[in-house]
Amino acid sequence: MSKKKKSNQDGNIYDRIFKENAQYIFIPLIEMELGMKILSYQPLQEKMTKTLEREVDFLYKVEIENQKESLLHIEFQTQNEKDMIFRMQEYHGIIQRKYNLPIHHIVIFLGKGQSNMTDTLQSDMLFRGFKIINLYDLSFDKLLSHQVPEVVLLALLSNHKKERVERILQLIIDKLKQLTNSNFLDSTYAKQLLLLSRLRNLEPEIIKIIEDMPIIYDIEKDTLYKRGHQKGLEKSLVQSILGLHKIGLEKAKIAEGLGISIDKVNLILAENNLE
């Protein structure tokens, strides 16, 4: 029997012992050692997300004297675990997100000798919240004046007047041309600007501007653009083939005139029972 297998079996034994006797063991122990007077408690069956592939040992909703309602999370360890503090931090985030209550985390060490596990995060490791940068609140002029093309693109998402959209788009394109010293339509920024325009429902405006430019870049390669235009192009081609066939033009001449293969002509005629 491998050591790993034996360790798992031992863990299961401990699980059974402690789960059967948790309320009689841990509640009095915590009261005695940590000075908490627990007035009531309610066990919660809490499974962690599959990404963690583990579940908490014990989780209770508790009422503690002189404190508001909170949760009591208990883990037991038979060995010192170097990263135990980070595992408890993961548990904290998941449990708090679900219950939105203060949490008391306790690890009960069952091993021989002293525990040397870190039990407190350094101040610069604590999660205290996050800062928000709202692009809609940023100045269009400030973003447009930046010297990094990727930042200039974000000017599209800033707070600007709806009636100035076409002018704003043109200013962004002109600035990108200046910074990259290249044909805008040949650059990746044309595609990126089109994608960003969808966040503000400005795709028709940007497509119009691009279509009016001397084009080398093919806007029809864009997936969403193709959805709306491919059917129209195909329908036009079919009508042309059928019309030329009707007036008696030979298949080879139809293919040559439309710049397509004769197989394509044969296929469309067959689909329309004109073979």
C-alpha positions as CSV (number, residue, x, y, z in Angstrom):
1,M,0.0,0.0,0.0
2,S,1.4,3.4,-1.0
3,K,2.0,6.1,1.6
4,K,-0.4,8.4,-0.3
5,K,-3.1,5.8,-0.2
6,K,-2.6,5.2,3.5
7,S,-2.6,9.0,4.2
8,N,-6.0,9.3,2.4
9,Q,-7.4,6.4,4.5
10,D,-6.2,8.0,7.7
11,G,-7.8,11.3,6.6
12,N,-11.1,9.5,6.1
13,I,-11.0,8.1,9.6
14,Y,-10.3,11.5,11.1
15,D,-13.2,12.9,9.0
16,R,-15.6,10.4,10.5
17,I,-14.5,10.9,14.1
18,F,-14.6,14.7,14.0
19,K,-17.8,15.0,11.9
20,E,-19.6,12.7,14.3
21,N,-18.4,14.6,17.3
22,A,-17.8,18.1,16.0
23,Q,-20.3,20.0,18.2
24,Y,-19.0,18.2,21.3
25,I,-15.3,18.8,20.5
26,F,-14.8,22.0,18.7
27,I,-17.4,24.3,20.1
28,P,-16.2,23.8,23.8
29,L,-12.6,23.9,22.7
30,I,-13.0,27.2,20.9
31,E,-14.9,28.7,23.8
32,M,-12.2,27.6,26.2
33,E,-9.1,28.6,24.1
34,L,-10.3,31.7,22.3
35,G,-12.7,33.2,24.7
36,M,-15.7,33.1,22.5
37,K,-19.1,32.6,24.1
38,I,-21.1,30.8,21.4
39,L,-24.8,31.1,22.1
40,S,-26.1,29.1,19.2
41,Y,-24.8,27.5,16.0
42,Q,-26.2,25.9,12.8
43,P,-24.1,23.5,10.7
44,L,-23.8,24.4,7.0
45,Q,-22.8,21.9,4.3
46,E,-20.5,23.8,2.1
47,K,-18.7,22.4,-0.9
48,M,-16.1,24.5,-2.6
49,T,-15.9,25.1,-6.3
50,K,-14.5,22.3,-8.5
51,T,-11.4,24.4,-9.2
52,L,-10.3,24.0,-5.6
53,E,-11.3,20.3,-5.6
54,R,-11.9,20.3,-1.8
55,E,-14.6,21.2,0.7
56,V,-14.3,22.8,4.1
57,D,-14.1,20.6,7.1
58,F,-16.7,22.4,9.2
59,L,-18.8,25.5,8.7
60,Y,-21.3,26.9,11.1
61,K,-23.5,29.9,11.3
62,V,-23.1,31.1,14.9
63,E,-24.3,33.7,17.3
64,I,-21.5,34.9,19.6
65,E,-22.1,36.9,22.7
66,N,-21.6,40.7,22.1
67,Q,-21.1,40.1,18.4
68,K,-23.4,40.1,15.4
69,E,-24.3,36.9,13.5
70,S,-21.3,35.4,11.9
71,L,-19.8,32.2,10.5
72,L,-17.4,29.8,12.2
73,H,-15.1,27.9,9.8
74,I,-13.0,25.1,11.2
75,E,-10.2,23.1,9.5
76,F,-8.1,20.4,11.2
77,Q,-4.6,19.5,10.2
78,T,-2.5,16.5,11.0
79,Q,0.7,18.0,9.5
80,N,2.1,21.4,9.1
81,E,1.2,22.8,5.7
82,K,3.4,25.5,4.3
83,D,0.7,27.3,2.3
84,M,-2.2,26.8,4.8
85,I,-2.6,30.5,5.1
86,F,-3.3,30.8,1.3
87,R,-5.7,27.9,1.4
88,M,-7.7,29.6,4.2
89,Q,-7.6,32.8,2.2
90,E,-9.2,31.0,-0.8
91,Y,-11.9,29.6,1.5
92,H,-12.5,33.0,3.0
93,G,-13.3,34.6,-0.4
94,I,-15.6,31.8,-1.5
95,I,-17.5,31.5,1.8
96,Q,-17.9,35.3,2.2
97,R,-19.2,35.7,-1.3
98,K,-22.0,33.2,-0.7
99,Y,-23.0,34.2,2.8
100,N,-21.8,37.9,3.1
101,L,-21.1,37.5,6.9
102,P,-18.0,38.0,9.0
103,I,-16.0,34.7,9.3
104,H,-14.0,33.3,12.2
105,H,-11.4,30.9,10.7
106,I,-9.8,28.4,13.0
107,V,-7.3,25.6,12.3
108,I,-7.0,22.8,14.9
109,F,-3.6,21.2,14.7
110,L,-3.6,17.5,15.5
111,G,0.0,16.7,14.8
112,K,2.8,15.9,17.2
113,G,4.8,18.8,18.5
114,Q,4.3,22.5,17.6
115,S,2.6,23.9,14.6
116,N,4.9,26.2,12.5
117,M,2.2,27.2,10.0
118,T,1.9,30.9,9.2
119,D,-1.4,32.1,10.6
120,T,-1.4,35.8,9.6
121,L,-1.0,37.4,6.3
122,Q,1.5,40.3,6.0
123,S,-0.3,43.7,5.6
124,D,0.7,44.0,2.0
125,M,-0.8,40.6,1.2
126,L,-4.3,41.4,2.6
127,F,-7.2,42.0,0.2
128,R,-8.8,45.3,1.1
129,G,-10.8,46.0,-2.0
130,F,-10.0,47.3,-5.5
131,K,-9.9,50.6,-7.3
132,I,-12.1,51.3,-10.4
133,I,-11.0,53.1,-13.6
134,N,-14.2,54.0,-15.4
135,L,-13.3,54.7,-19.1
136,Y,-16.6,56.4,-19.6
137,D,-15.5,59.1,-17.1
138,L,-12.2,59.8,-18.7
139,S,-11.5,62.7,-20.9
140,F,-11.6,62.1,-24.6
141,D,-8.9,64.7,-25.3
142,K,-6.6,63.2,-22.7
143,L,-6.8,59.7,-24.2
144,L,-6.6,61.0,-27.7
145,S,-3.4,62.9,-26.9
146,H,-1.6,59.8,-25.6
147,Q,1.4,58.5,-27.5
148,V,0.5,54.8,-27.2
149,P,-1.8,53.7,-30.0
150,E,-3.6,51.1,-27.8
151,V,-4.5,53.9,-25.3
152,V,-5.7,56.2,-28.1
153,L,-8.1,53.4,-29.1
154,L,-9.7,53.7,-25.6
155,A,-10.8,57.3,-26.4
156,L,-13.7,55.7,-28.3
157,L,-15.1,54.4,-24.9
158,S,-14.8,57.8,-23.1
159,N,-17.6,60.2,-22.4
160,H,-18.3,62.2,-25.6
161,K,-21.3,63.7,-27.3
162,K,-23.3,61.3,-29.5
163,E,-23.7,63.9,-32.2
164,R,-19.9,64.1,-32.6
165,V,-19.4,60.4,-33.2
166,E,-18.2,60.6,-36.8
167,R,-15.8,63.5,-36.0
168,I,-14.5,61.6,-32.9
169,L,-13.9,58.4,-34.9
170,Q,-12.1,60.4,-37.6
171,L,-9.9,62.1,-34.9
172,I,-9.0,58.6,-33.5
173,I,-8.1,57.2,-36.9
174,D,-6.0,60.3,-37.8
175,K,-4.1,60.0,-34.5
176,L,-3.5,56.3,-35.1
177,K,-2.2,57.0,-38.6
178,Q,0.2,59.6,-37.1
179,L,1.5,57.3,-34.3
180,T,2.0,54.2,-36.5
181,N,3.1,56.0,-39.6
182,S,1.3,53.4,-41.7
183,N,-1.8,52.8,-43.7
184,F,-4.5,52.6,-41.0
185,L,-6.5,50.1,-43.0
186,D,-3.5,47.7,-43.2
187,S,-3.0,47.8,-39.5
188,T,-4.5,45.8,-36.7
189,Y,-6.0,49.0,-35.2
190,A,-8.8,49.0,-37.8
191,K,-10.0,45.7,-36.6
192,Q,-9.6,46.7,-32.9
193,L,-11.4,49.9,-33.4
194,L,-14.3,48.0,-35.1
195,L,-14.5,45.6,-32.2
196,L,-14.4,48.3,-29.6
197,S,-17.2,50.2,-31.4
198,R,-19.6,47.4,-30.6
199,L,-19.3,48.3,-26.9
200,R,-20.9,51.7,-27.7
201,N,-23.2,50.5,-30.6
202,L,-21.1,52.6,-33.0
203,E,-20.3,49.8,-35.5
204,P,-22.4,51.3,-38.4
205,E,-20.6,54.6,-38.1
206,I,-17.1,53.1,-38.1
207,I,-18.0,50.8,-41.0
208,K,-19.2,53.8,-43.0
209,I,-15.9,55.7,-42.4
210,I,-13.8,52.7,-43.3
211,E,-15.8,52.0,-46.5
212,D,-15.4,55.6,-47.6
213,M,-11.6,55.4,-47.2
214,P,-9.3,54.2,-50.1
215,I,-9.5,50.5,-49.1
216,I,-6.8,47.9,-49.2
217,Y,-8.1,46.4,-45.9
218,D,-11.2,44.2,-46.6
219,I,-13.8,45.1,-44.0
220,E,-15.9,42.1,-45.3
221,K,-13.5,39.8,-43.6
222,D,-15.0,40.8,-40.3
223,T,-17.2,38.0,-39.0
224,L,-20.2,40.2,-38.0
225,Y,-20.0,42.2,-41.2
226,K,-20.0,39.0,-43.3
227,R,-23.2,37.7,-41.6
228,G,-25.2,40.6,-42.9
229,H,-23.6,40.9,-46.4
230,Q,-22.7,37.4,-47.6
231,K,-26.3,36.4,-48.3
232,G,-26.8,39.5,-50.4
233,L,-23.7,38.9,-52.4
234,E,-24.5,35.3,-53.1
235,K,-28.1,36.2,-54.1
236,S,-26.7,38.8,-56.6
237,L,-24.4,36.2,-58.1
238,V,-27.1,33.6,-58.5
239,Q,-29.4,36.2,-60.3
240,S,-26.6,37.2,-62.6
241,I,-25.9,33.6,-63.6
242,L,-29.6,32.8,-64.2
243,G,-30.1,36.0,-66.2
244,L,-27.1,35.3,-68.5
245,H,-28.1,31.7,-69.0
246,K,-31.7,32.8,-69.9
247,I,-30.4,35.0,-72.7
248,G,-28.5,32.0,-74.1
249,L,-24.9,32.8,-73.0
250,E,-22.7,29.7,-72.8
251,K,-21.6,28.5,-69.4
252,A,-17.9,29.1,-70.1
253,K,-18.6,32.7,-71.1
254,I,-20.7,33.2,-67.9
255,A,-17.9,31.9,-65.8
256,E,-15.3,34.0,-67.5
257,G,-17.5,37.2,-67.4
258,L,-18.2,36.8,-63.7
259,G,-14.7,35.7,-62.7
260,I,-15.9,32.4,-61.2
261,S,-15.3,28.7,-62.0
262,I,-17.5,26.9,-64.5
263,D,-18.2,24.4,-61.7
264,K,-19.8,27.1,-59.7
265,V,-22.0,28.0,-62.7
266,N,-23.0,24.4,-63.1
267,L,-23.8,24.1,-59.4
268,I,-26.1,27.1,-59.4
269,L,-27.9,26.1,-62.6
270,A,-28.4,22.6,-61.2
271,E,-29.8,23.9,-58.0
272,N,-32.3,25.9,-60.1
273,N,-33.2,22.9,-62.3
274,L,-31.6,24.6,-65.4
275,E,-28.8,22.0,-66.1
